[in-house]
Amino acid sequence: MACLDGAKLTRNHRVRCDVVIVGTGAGGAVFAAEAAKAGLDVVMLEEGGYYTGKDLSGDAKFSFDHLYRDGGLTATLGRPPIPVPVGCCVGGTTMVNSGTCYRTPDFVLQRWEREFGLEGATELDNDYAAIEQDLSIKPVPDALYGPQHQRVEDAIKELGWAGSRIPRNEDGCISTGTCAMGCPSDGKTSMAVSKVPEALAAGATLWTRAPVRRILRHRNQVVGVAARAGTPEQPTDLLVTAETTVIACGALHTPALLLASGIGGPWIGRNLHLHPATRVVARFPDEIRGWQEVPQAYNIDEFIDDGVFIQGQFVPPDVQAPVIPGWGVEHRQRMAAFPRLASFGALISDRSAGRVRPAGRSTRPVATYRLQPADRDRLIFGIARTIEAFLAAGAEEVYSGVAAMPVVRSRTELARFERLQPPATQIEIMAFHPMGTVRAGGPEIAASDPWGRLYDVEGIVVSDGSLLPTSNRINPQLTIMALARRAARKLVAP
Ligand SMILES: Cc1cc2nc3c(=O)[nH]c(=O)nc-3n(C[C@H](O)[C@H](O)[C@H](O)COP(=O)(O)OP(=O)(O)OC[C@H]3O[C@@H](n4cnc5c(N)ncnc54)[C@H](O)[C@@H]3O)c2cc1C
């Protein structure tokens, strides 16, 4: 077991192993643990640093600087531009996510098999179950469940809608309320405290602060990767050659790295899906103290078939402030009511699809994405249903995130809100689930086979959110992990 810091490499270095894995997020870490436990000599390369609870306090500035890529400011280009924050640290985006873990609904998995040739998509039960056990995934317990979610749960029962408590990957969560800033208690079983240590314990090597700049290829065979190490003043090269190269950089960075390395095929970089999402905040007449409960604990499941999934989403005041309407005294008064605020968001199953290309000869992705009118309508529908749930729960005013009507106080106003046809540029939209850019499936319509092995070249496997053929309708990390586990097992025992 070795954990090495690429930034401290003062001389060029060359390593040979069985499997080199680039990226230690949901897809990379699970693959690494599985391969290492099977006895393969595994080297993990991660662009970011290694942080765990002892380094974290919930401080937003520290987290954006150290856990997120580019300070959290990654975004797609298009109308509207959509922020898509991603992690850049050991554990990848699992370090900053909410811990929500769902199996992809059966009807989606059946479609992946039927329409896209993703063989075995409906046979992931064992992989799902193994990850659920390893990461201690279970519904939020009563002790961590609080009034922001309880009120919505009670209200939607009155409305006759379906809903459920969220299963999360946690073992010892103490509800610090700062999931998106990294978990200070290590209660969230992110990859940094679960699968990466598991891989290390099984003999794998991890290089942190070692961004891969090229995939190395000899004729039709990928033979490893070249990473940049050292410091800007004294750069060095870290060369890792391997039988199998696994690219797990996430759905934005994987296609950029492949294309920048001259590895193509018609599907790489296309089919970018995001799950565009909204944020709706409600002010209640009495205190909720939302920071004392798990930020994402309850779902409104009623509209999944319509492609709309609404879930709790409480964030700290410094992140919440920009979506609270008003300015000056009015904004200050609303922020002063922070203990009375609750927040839910809707994510939509986007039919819109974007594209990722590398910026020039670099591996930096440029993602373009244009939101289609039908997806805009779905967002407005999701916002309206969230407002409806909050009003039914007793909220005195609800902040919609839509510039044309930022505050809704009654069902009459909600009816007016639903008649609005705002352009997408006037809706507060973010996205947290990039996927689809190296679609897995049959050779006619996909970049990789069902186990992530690229069709175009030998010796390379993709293992991250890029593989999902379409939006999977719900939070994707568990499915990314299940696909990674089964791909690693395929490599070990073909
Ligand atoms: C705020 C937030 C909340 C979320 N909440 C949830 C949730 O509750 N449930 C859920 O299912 N999903 C959630 N997600 C999404 C989920 O975390 C991601 O879908 C998942 O982590 C993606 O896994 P991945 O393997 O594709 O990529 P990532 O987990 O992003 O891992 C990619 C890794 O590759 C590294 N990397 C990239 N390029 C290079 C390179 N050139 N060299 C070396 N390393 C490189 C990155 O630093 C990173 O560590 C959330 C996302 C965000 C931003």
The ligand as an ORCA input file, in Angstrom:
! r2SCAN-3c Opt
* xyz 0 1
  C     -23.063     19.071     -5.012
  C     -23.325     17.719     -5.614
  C     -24.214     16.854     -4.990
  C     -24.460     15.586     -5.557
  N     -25.275     14.722     -4.882
  C     -25.456     13.467     -5.362
  C     -26.204     12.513     -4.617
  O     -26.655     12.791     -3.524
  N     -26.379     11.280     -5.172
  C     -25.868     10.941     -6.394
  O     -26.120      9.831     -6.864
  N     -25.132     11.822     -7.101
  C     -24.881     13.054     -6.589
  N     -24.062     13.917     -7.254
  C     -23.405     13.424     -8.479
  C     -22.402     12.304     -8.204
  O     -21.525     12.644     -7.155
  C     -21.659     12.026     -9.501
  O     -22.620     11.607    -10.466
  C     -20.602     10.940     -9.380
  O     -19.664     11.203     -8.366
  C     -19.878     10.843    -10.726
  O     -18.928      9.822    -10.655
  P     -17.773      9.735    -11.747
  O     -16.980      8.552    -11.441
  O     -18.414      9.878    -13.088
  O     -16.914     11.085    -11.572
  P     -16.330     11.832    -10.303
  O     -16.887     11.285     -9.040
  O     -16.522     13.280    -10.563
  O     -14.777     11.468    -10.327
  C     -13.912     11.895    -11.351
  C     -12.504     11.981    -10.781
  O     -11.564     12.093    -11.839
  C     -10.566     13.026    -11.477
  N      -9.939     13.501    -12.714
  C     -10.523     14.172    -13.732
  N      -9.647     14.394    -14.715
  C      -8.473     13.845    -14.325
  C      -7.182     13.731    -14.926
  N      -6.926     14.213    -16.146
  N      -6.176     13.119    -14.219
  C      -6.423     12.574    -12.980
  N      -7.637     12.662    -12.372
  C      -8.651     13.278    -13.044
  C     -11.342     14.078    -10.719
  O     -10.489     14.886     -9.936
  C     -12.277     13.206     -9.898
  O     -11.662     12.802     -8.692
  C     -23.817     15.201     -6.754
  C     -22.942     16.084     -7.385
  C     -22.687     17.319     -6.823
  C     -21.746     18.262     -7.516
*
